[in-house]
């Protein structure tokens, strides 16, 4: 299969998304006291730049030089998905215990981009604008992540199924999955 430009663009976008797993690993290794001030600082800087990009043509031009290749068309005139990554990072890191927050952030950082790449490359069966193959990949990666944190098997299964469904239906409810998935995973892990 040959890669077209949009798939190459998606790979670059997903590599950036995969790189956000560093925040989950930092939280796991260094803890909340060190990480939350760092996360808040990064989030404030990023939100400010993202907001200014929408209000100032010079900043928008500068942004486009560096990031237009990874910005989706619909994000040109609204907050980017990356802002939702930082928002969810702050919410789950502050509210939930480190193990839960780290697992949820890893699912956001790994399951979602891998599902997207698999779905775009091999997706044959469409479900609500996404592929069955991508959803299966999301589920499998989620299971692996949750098992690596030694959550009980029933919890791993429930949370993986429900988070896969949340990811699948996020677009239908007009909620960015970078926000809905980690918050849902965190809540479910807390409950179970």
LOPA-301159 format. One record per atom (N, C-alpha, C, O): x, z, y. Coordinates in steps of 0.001 Angstrom, whole numbers, padded with zeros to 6 digits, always signed. Layout:
BEGIN
XZY ...
***
This chain:
BEGIN
+000840+000000-001184 +000000+000000+000000 +000888+000000+001251 +001819+000799+001354 +000600-000885+002184 +001405-000911+003410 +000812+000061+004418 -000400+000265+004486 +001704+000649+005191 +001272+001597+006208 +000947+000851+007493 +001788+000121+008018 -000267+001029+008002 -000571+000437+009290 -000211+001436+010391 +000144+002582+010114 -000308+000991+011625 +000108+001828+012745 -000677+003126+012798 -000094+004181+013049 -001979+003079+012570 -002772+004293+012688 -002368+005322+011634 -002427+006524+011894 -001962+004871+010454 -001527+005818+009436 -000164+006406+009805 +000079+007595+009600 +000720+005572+010349 +002015+006078+010827 +001801+007096+011943 +002471+008128+011989 +000876+006802+012829 +000551+007719+013918 -000003+009023+013356 +000328+010108+013835 -000839+008908+012346 -001415+010097+011716 -000342+010938+011026 -000412+012167+011034 +000647+010279+010431 +001748+011014+009804 +002505+011833+010852 +002808+013003+010617 +002811+011238+011996 +003490+011967+013068 +002654+013151+013530 +003170+014249+013739 +001370+012916+013683 +000459+013976+014107 +000438+015108+013083 +000456+016284+013448 +000399+014752+011810 +000330+015764+010756 +001666+016482+010571 +001682+017648+010174 +002768+015821+010845 +004065+016513+010809 +004114+017610+011868 +004633+018699+011624 +003564+017310+013051 +003475+018334+014088 +002584+019472+013599 +002906+020648+013773 +001465+019108+012988 +000524+020110+012477 +001190+020970+011394 +001040+022192+011390 +001917+020334+010486 +002623+021073+009433 +003653+022040+010010 +003891+023113+009457 +004257+021647+011122 +005287+022500+011723 +004716+023819+012245 +005464+024772+012461 +003402+023882+012449 +002806+025123+012942 +002810+026229+011884 +002490+027378+012191 +003163+025897+010664 +003260+026946+009637 +004363+027946+009986 +004390+029047+009436 +005263+027581+010884 +006310+028505+011315 +005716+029768+011926 +006292+030849+011799 +004567+029638+012590 +003934+030803+013206 +003422+031782+012150 +003548+032996+012309 +002852+031254+011083 +002385+032118+009991 +003565+032828+009335 +003485+034013+009012 +004652+032099+009142 +005836+032692+008522 +006489+033724+009435 +006968+034757+008965 +006509+033452+010723 +007031+034427+011685 +006211+035719+011631 +006763+036819+011600 +004892+035564+011622 +004008+036723+011581 +004247+037537+010315 +004278+038767+010355 +004411+036861+009219 +004638+037520+007933 +005981+038249+007920 +006087+039354+007387 +006993+037635+008502 +008334+038201+008452 +008577+039257+009533 +009148+040312+009257 +008139+038971+010771 +008453+039849+011899 +007338+040838+012253 +007601+041859+012890 +006103+040549+011850 +004980+041438+012153 +004348+041175+013505 +004827+040367+014301 +003248+041892+013737 +002440+041681+014940 +003141+042094+016225 +003051+041392+017231 +003828+043208+016204 +004420+043730+017437 +005383+042747+018095 +005438+042648+019321 +006124+042040+017292 +007060+041042+017827 +006354+039721+018096 +006586+039091+019128 +005494+039297+017174 +004922+037948+017243 +003808+037766+018264 +003752+036729+018926 +002934+038730+018407 +001786+038525+019300 +002216+038238+020742 +001658+037327+021355 +003184+038972+021317 +003619+038603+022679 +004202+037182+022750 +003993+036468+023731 +004926+036785+021713 +005485+035428+021672 +004360+034410+021574 +004347+033418+022303 +003409+034658+020665 +002284+033738+020489 +001460+033622+021771 +001060+032525+022160 +001211+034753+022422 +000440+034727+023677 +001165+033920+024749 +000544+033144+025473 +002463+034103+024847 +003247+033355+025845 +003177+031863+025590 +002945+031078+026511 +003376+031471+024342 +003319+030045+023997 +001925+029490+024249 +001771+028397+024794 +000909+030252+023846 -000475+029795+024015 -000820+029629+025495 -001447+028640+025874 -000421+030579+026327 -000713+030489+027763 -000044+029262+028371 -000661+028526+029141 +001208+029050+028023 +001935+027881+028529 +001249+026596+028066 +001040+025676+028856 +000905+026541+026788 +000304+025331+026244 -001069+025066+026836 -001371+023936+027222 -001917+026111+026912 -003250+025945+027504 -003156+025503+028957 -003917+024640+029396 -002234+026085+029700 -002059+025730+031102 -001670+024263+031237 -002241+023539+032053 -000702+023825+030442 -000272+022428+030498 -001379+021480+030050 -001567+020412+030632 -002110+021881+029010 -003204+021036+028516 -004294+020919+029583 -004826+019832+029807 -004627+022029+030240 -005629+022017+031307 -005138+021185+032494 -005878+020359+033028 -003880+021410+032904 -003335+020658+034038 -003255+019161+033742 -003421+018331+034636 -003000+018833+032486 -002973+017416+032073 -004304+016743+032370 -004343+015569+032735 -005383+017481+032214 -006716+016924+032463 -007033+016823+033951 -007896+016040+034347 -006339+017611+034782 -006661+017682+036216 -005664+016953+037113 -005978+016660+038267 -004469+016656+036603 -003419+016107+037444 -002836+014848+036808 -002350+014877+035677 -002894+013750+037548 -002426+012464+037008 -000927+012455+036697 -000513+011855+035704 -000123+013095+037510 +001327+013132+037263 +001633+013838+035949 +002429+013359+035141 +000997+014968+035752 +001219+015717+034506 +000688+014919+033321 +001280+014922+032241 -000427+014240+033532 -000984+013413+032464 -000029+012274+032092 +000146+011974+030911 +000577+011651+033078 +001548+010590+032806 +002758+011136+032046 +003232+010519+031091 +003248+012287+032476 +004376+012927+031794 +003989+013280+030352 +004760+013043+029422 +002805+013840+030175 +002299+014167+028845 +002262+012907+027970 +002697+012930+026819 +001740+011818+028526 +001603+010575+027753 +002942+010014+027311 +003033+009388+026254 +003988+010231+028109 +005314+009753+027722 +005751+010404+026411 +006309+009740+025537 +005493+011701+026280 +005979+012436+025122 +004963+012569+023984 +005347+012611+022815 +003681+012635+024318 +002708+013016+023297 +001581+012025+023040 +000736+012292+022186 +001530+010911+023726 +000413+009989+023521 +000369+009448+022083 -000702+009100+021586 +001509+009378+021429 +001562+008870+020058 +000816+009788+019080 +000344+009332+018038 +000710+011076+019415 +000032+012013+018515 -001304+012510+019068 -001917+013414+018501 -001750+011922+020166 -003027+012315+020751 -004098+011335+020308 -003946+010122+020453 -005177+011872+019767 -006293+011013+019372 -007010+010518+020620 -006964+011157+021671 -007674+009370+020495 -008348+008773+021646 -009343+009733+022303 -009409+009813+023529 -010113+010459+021494 -011128+011348+022064 -010503+012554+022777 -011185+013233+023545 -009218+012828+022534 -008551+013970+023176 -007997+013637+024560 -007550+014527+025283 -008025+012368+024925 -007444+011977+026212 -008142+012645+027386 -007516+012908+028413 -009435+012921+027243 -010194+013509+028345 -010768+014880+028017 -011729+015326+028644 -010180+015537+027042 -010604+016897+026700 -009426+017666+026126 -008357+017105+025889 -009635+018951+025908 -008596+019803+025341 -008180+019242+023983 -009031+018808+023206 -006895+019248+023696 -006402+018696+022441 -006610+019673+021280 -006827+020868+021482 -006540+019143+020083 -006645+019977+018881 -005529+021009+018836 -005710+022095+018285 -004389+020683+019402 -003269+021633+019426 -003643+022906+020183 -003180+023990+019829 -004466+022788+021212 -004914+023986+021923 -005743+024877+021009 -005662+026103+021086 -006531+024266+020155 -007333+025047+019202 -006448+025716+018157 -006774+026796+017665 -005332+025080+017818 -004368+025707+016903 -003875+027015+017522 -003847+028049+016855 -003488+026968+018796 -002966+028164+019460 -004049+029214+019685 -003775+030412+019613 -005276+028774+019958 -006367+029719+020120 -006634+030468+018809 -006781+031690+018806 -006695+029737+017711 -006928+030391+016418 -005754+031278+016038 -005945+032340+015446 -004557+030859+016369 -003362+031668+016110 -003492+033034+016777 -003245+034065+016151 -003880+033034+018042 -004025+034290+018787 -005150+035135+018195 -004973+036333+017972 -006296+034525+017943 -007452+035285+017449 -007147+035955+016115 -007345+037161+015969 -006670+035188+015147 -006470+035785+013813 -005288+036748+013797 -005309+037736+013062 -004257+036476+014597 -003105+037387+014622 -003464+038736+015231 -002953+039769+014799 -004336+038730+016228 -004727+039981+016876 -005739+040760+016039 -005615+041976+015893 -006726+040077+015495 -007847+040770+014846 -007553+041200+013414 -007949+042293+013008 -006870+040367+012645 -006755+040609+011208 -005365+041115+010821 -004392+040928+011552 -005294+041753+009667 -004011+042246+009175 -003092+041062+008885 -003549+039933+008705 -001815+041336+008846 -000791+040292+008761 -000978+039375+007549 -000888+038155+007686 -001235+039935+006380 -001365+039117+005175 -002541+038148+005292 -002416+036975+004940 -003666+038627+005778 -004853+037777+005939 -004589+036701+006996 -004856+035522+006765 -004068+037107+008147 -003803+036155+009227 -002803+035086+008797 -002995+033903+009077 -001744+035498+008122 -000721+034537+007687 -001287+033542+006679 -001007+032346+006769 -002075+034018+005728 -002689+033121+004738 -003617+032130+005418 -003588+030938+005110 -004443+032613+006343 -005386+031742+007049 -004654+030687+007879 -005051+029522+007908 -003588+031107+008550 -002826+030164+009373 -002094+029134+008518 -001964+027976+008916 -001618+029547+007349 -000974+028580+006451 -001979+027557+005925 -001652+026379+005780 -003195+028007+005641 -004222+027051+005198 -004501+026042+006303 -004612+024845+006040 -004615+026523+007547 -004801+025608+008674 -003618+024646+008798 -003804+023448+009013 -002407+025175+008664 -001198+024389+008902 -000846+023436+007770 -000229+022397+008006 -001226+023774+006551 -000832+022959+005391 -001998+022219+004742 -001912+021013+004513 -003080+022925+004444 -004197+022296+003718 -004827+021165+004519 -005094+020089+003984 -005062+021414+005798 -005740+020415+006632 -004942+019120+006786 -005494+018048+006538 -003667+019170+007185 -002946+017898+007335 -002698+017176+006015 -002734+015946+005971 -002449+017914+004947 -002246+017269+003646 -003538+016601+003195 -003514+015488+002670 -004662+017276+003399 -005963+016688+003051 -006203+015397+003825 -006686+014410+003270 -005866+015413+005101 -006063+014229+005932 -005202+013058+005454 -005682+011929+005349 -003939+013331+005169 -003042+012258+004722 -003474+011701+003363 -003475+010487+003156 -003840+012598+002439 -004312+012146+001114 -005592+011343+001267 -005748+010281+000664 -006509+011860+002080 -007783+011171+002288 -007613+009795+002888 -008269+008843+002464 -006737+009680+003874 -006523+008377+004505 -005806+007397+003579 -006079+006197+003604 -004895+007910+002768 -004120+007029+001894 -004884+006642+000625 -004801+005500+000172 -005622+007588+000058 -006220+007363-001259 -007732+007547-001298 -008351+007395-002351 -008321+007872-000167 -009757+008162-000142 -010618+006966-000496 -010532+005915+000139 -011443+007130-001507 -012371+006094-001938 -013820+006531-001751 -014704+005714-001493 -014045+007840-001885 -015406+008359-001873 -015658+009121-000580 -015059+010168-000336 -016550+008584+000245 -016836+009154+001551 -017877+010269+001449 -018914+010121+000803 -017564+011401+002115 -018513+012504+002221 -018541+012918+003692 -017582+013508+004190 -019630+012612+004381 -019793+013010+005783 -018610+012583+006652 -018175+013342+007518 -018092+011392+006431 -016995+010878+007239 -015611+011317+006799 -014613+010946+007417 -015545+012098+005746 -014260+012512+005176 -014253+012072+003721 -015272+011620+003199 -013114+012203+003074 -013038+011719+001697 -013082+012868+000692 -012621+013978+000959 -013648+012566-000460 -013668+013529-001558 -012236+013879-001960 -011932+015040-002234 -011359+012875-001994 -009971+013095-002386 -009258+014044-001417 -008487+014905-001838 -009522+013878-000121 -008940+014775+000873 -009461+016194+000712 -008706+017158+000836 -010753+016319+000436 -011340+017654+000235 -010769+018329-001006 -010540+019538-001005 -010541+017567-002048 -009925+018129-003262 -008511+018602-002950 -008096+019670-003399 -007769+017802-002176 -006401+018207-001783 -006446+019486-000953 -005625+020382-001152 -007392+019579-000029 -007538+020783+000790 -007768+021996-000109 -007133+023036+000064 -008670+021855-001056 -008993+022945-001983 -007760+023368-002784 -007470+024559-002890 -007043+022411-003341 -005875+022711-004183 -004787+023431-003383 -004237+024430-003847 -004479+022937-002200 -003453+023579-001368 -003899+024985-000967 -003087+025911-000942 -005173+025147-000657 -005698+026478-000311 -005542+027448-001471 -005138+028594-001276 -005861+026991-002677 -005708+027832-003872 -004252+028259-004038 -003971+029430-004294 -003345+027325-003896 -001915+027626-004046 -001469+028659-003006 -000762+029612-003336 -001882+028468-001764 -001497+029402-000696 -002050+030797-000982 -001318+031783-000900 -003322+030882-001314 -003943+032194-001536 -003369+032897-002766 -003193+034116-002761 -003079+032130-003817 -002433+032745-004985 -001037+033259-004644 -000596+034276-005179 -000351+032558-003757 +001002+032997-003385 +000983+034337-002638 +001997+035030-002566 -000179+034689-002085 -000335+035983-001419 -000903+037047-002360 -001190+038168-001940 -001062+036689-003622 -001554+037610-004661 -002967+038134-004412 -003284+039268-004770 -003816+037307-003797 -005218+037689-003695 -005849+037566-005078 -005402+036746-005880 -006876+038357-005377 -007539+038275-006681 -008101+036874-006931 -008459+036165-005991 -008173+036485-008198 -008601+035131-008578 -009978+034774-008045 -010185+033661-007562 -010927+035709-008127 -012265+035390-007641 -012262+035177-006126 -012966+034305-005617 -011468+035974-005411 -011341+035797-003967 -010727+034446-003645 -011191+033742-002748 -009687+034088-004376 -009027+032785-004169 -010031+031657-004345 -010078+030732-003535 -010823+031731-005386 -011799+030672-005669 -012869+030609-004575 -013136+029536-004035 -013476+031742-004249 -014542+031752-003238 -014040+031267-001890 -014665+030419-001254 -012922+031801-001463 -012404+031457-000145 -011973+029989-000094 -012188+029312+000911 -011374+029508-001162 -010945+028102-001188 -012134+027155-001148 -012102+026154-000432 -013173+027456-001900 -014371+026604-001899 -015038+026638-000526 -015354+025591+000040 -015249+027833+000003 -015953+027952+001284 -015147+027366+002446 -015718+026740+003339 -013833+027564+002441 -013031+026993+003528 -012978+025466+003428 -012911+024780+004448 -013007+024934+002207 -013065+023477+002031 -014370+022941+002604 -014379+021896+003255 -015460+023642+002368 -016758+023225+002917 -016770+023317+004445 -017315+022440+005116 -016173+024373+004991 -016092+024508+006450 -015306+023343+007038 -015719+022757+008039 -014181+023006+006424 -013381+021876+006899 -014174+020577+006803 -014113+019740+007703 -014907+020413+005724 -015694+019199+005495 -016788+019028+006549 -017039+017915+007010 -017441+020131+006930 -018585+020051+007839 -018244+020330+009296 -019136+020256+010142 -017005+020645+009625 -016638+020982+011011 -017023+019887+012000 -017562+020173+013070 -016750+018643+011646 -017066+017543+012558 -018566+017420+012801 -018999+017100+013908 -019338+017671+011784 -020804+017565+011916 -021354+018615+012869 -022386+018399+013503 -020671+019754+012973 -021106+020815+013881 -020320+020814+015183 -020455+021728+015997 -019495+019784+015378 -018707+019606+016598 -017824+020822+016900 -017726+021276+018040 -017188+021331+015842 -016254+022443+015971 -014906+021963+015440 -014831+021399+014348 -013863+022182+016195 -012535+021763+015750 -012124+022596+014540 -012180+023825+014581 -011714+021931+013469 -011372+022657+012236 -010115+023515+012387 -009869+024401+011569 -009323+023258+013421 -008174+024123+013683 -008617+025506+014167 -007835+026457+014146 -009843+025607+014591 -010420+026883+014987 -011312+027439+013873 -011204+028611+013514 -012189+026597+013332 -013169+027077+012346 -012528+027494+011025 -012942+028492+010435 -011538+026763+010553 -010947+027066+009248 -010198+028407+009238 -010508+029253+008399 -009227+028636+010133 -008507+029920+010040 -009388+031138+010318 -009195+032195+009717 -010344+030993+011220 -011230+032126+011491 -012129+032393+010282 -012330+033546+009901 -012664+031341+009686 -013506+031507+008486 -012713+032111+007335 -013178+033044+006681 -011519+031582+007086 -010678+032103+006007 -010379+033578+006245 -010463+034385+005319 -010034+033930+007463 -009719+035331+007786 -010918+036237+007539 -010784+037299+006931 -012079+035820+008006 -013291+036631+007814 -013600+036786+006331 -013912+037883+005869 -013512+035676+005579 -013818+035730+004147 -012823+036619+003403 -013220+037408+002545 -011547+036500+003720 -010557+037362+003067 -010781+038819+003408 -010601+039694+002561 -011171+039086+004642 -011467+040451+005049 -012680+040995+004259 -012667+042138+003804 -013709+040171+004107 -014920+040590+003384 -014638+040807+001912 -015037+041820+001337 -013941+039843+001296 -013697+039931-000150 -012561+040892-000448 -012212+041095-001611 
***
